[in-house]
């Protein structure tokens, strides 16, 4: 059974179908939430809230082919709400387990990148997170955010240019 049929069953109230489609998307959703909040526990909380909101409102989804867009939009709104409620406090994971220098450099580079992404304007940050953490296409990003395709391309290019300046080298 293909994914759109499972989504259609979920819309009709089939809990097993809903669970199936959520399990397919949960890792992508977690990565996106983590990119926004930079804390694994908070990202898991946001993911849980997203699944809950999706579950209670799945009956409102009109077309199964827009499920990914719909679910991602719920996640983004939850991330924004969380960030607003925490007044943009950034939590960094404790890196005590990083004994090797190469691992520490890799962690530092990731933290630098996440910090640089966090410094971007919200519109640029959202497009970059959806493109590189959620692996969405330009068309899917435009659909999710409700922007024209040209606007998404512009935001992506401007965001990447700003990241290159912040990091000081080619990063993506």
N, C-alpha and C positions, 0 to 999 in steps of 0.2 A: 504494500500500500504506500503510495507516495505521500510526501509531507503535506501537500495541500489538502488531501483527503483527511489526514489526521487532524489538521487544523480545523477543517470544516466540522469534524466530529466533536472537537473540543468546543467549538462555538455552540454546538447543540447541547453541550453539557456533559460530554463524555470525559470523566476525570482521568481515565487511563490515557486517552489521547492527549490531553493537556499535559500530563506528566511527561509523556514521551517527547513532545515538541519542546518543552522547557528544558529537559535533559540534553537535547541537542544544542541548545543555545547557551547553557549556563556558563561554560568556560569563557565564551566571548563576552558575555555580559559582565562576568567577574573582572576580566581584564580591563574592560572599559570603566567600570566603577572604580577599580584600583587606580587607573590613570587619573581619575578626577580627584580622589580623596587621599591617595598615597598611604593607605593603612589597610592591612588585610582584614582586620575585624570590622572596620567601618564599611569596607567594600562588601563584605559578606552581609552585613545588616542592610545595606542598600539593595543588594541582590534579593534578599528575603522580602523586603518591602515591595520590590518590583514584581516578584512572582505573586505575592498576595494581591496587589492591585490588578495585575493581569488576570488572575483567577476570578476575582469578583466582577470584572468588567469584560470578560472574554465574549459574552453574549452581544456586546455592542460592536464587535469587529464585523464590518460589512463584507469585506473581501479577504479570503484567506491568503491571497498572494501578498497582501500588505502586512502580514503578521510580524515579520522581522522589523519593518519600519515602525509599526505600532508599539512593539515591545521595546525597541531601542529608545523611542520617544519617552515612554514611561520611565525607563532607566535614567535618561538624561535629566528629566524633571526631578526625579528623586535625588539625583546627585546635586543638582542646583539647590534644592530645598535643604539638603544636609549641609552643604557648604555655607549657605546663608545662616543656618541655625548655629553653626560652629564658628561663625565670624572668621572664616578662612584661616583657621588654625591648621598648620601643616604638621602632621605627625610623621616622623621618620622612623623606620624600623631599626631596632638595635642591631648592630653588626658585630656582636661579640663572637659569633661563630666563624668569622672570616679570618682564618689564620694565615692563609697563603697570600702573598703579595699580589699575585695575578687576580685572585678572587676579589681582594679588596679594591684593586683598580677597577675591575668590572663593576662592582657595586658602586664605587664613587662615580664612575661614568654614568651609570643608570640614574643615580641621584641627581647628578648635574643636569642630565637631560630632563628628568621630571621637574626639577626646579625651573629650568629654562621654559618648559612648556607651561608651567604655572604662571610665568611672568607675561605670557602672551595675552592679548585682548581675548575676551571670552569667545567671540565669533571665530577667531583664528584657532584658538585652543580646541573648541568643539570639533571643527573640521579635521584637524590633525589627529585628535584622539579617535574619531570615527574612522578615519582612513587607515591609520597605522596600528591601532589597538583593537579595532573591531573588524578590520579588513573589509570595509564597505567600499563599493565603487563610487565614483563621482556622482553617478545618477542616483544611487541609493542614498548618499548623503544629502543630495539636493531634495529628494523626496522626504527624507526623515526630518530635515530642518525646515522644509518649506521654502527653500531658496532656489532661485534659478541656477542652472548648471554653471553658467559663466561666473556667477557670484561665488559659487563653491570653489571653482578653479582659482579665482582671484584670491580668496581667503586662504586657500591651501598654499599658493605660491608666496603670498606675503608672510604667512606664518612660518614657512620653511626658511624664507630669507631672514626673518628676525631670529629664528633659532640658530642659523649659521652665525649670525653676529654674536649672539649670547654665548654660544659654545666656542666660537673661534675657529671652526673647521667644518668640513663637510660631514654631516652626521647622518643624513638620510639619503 
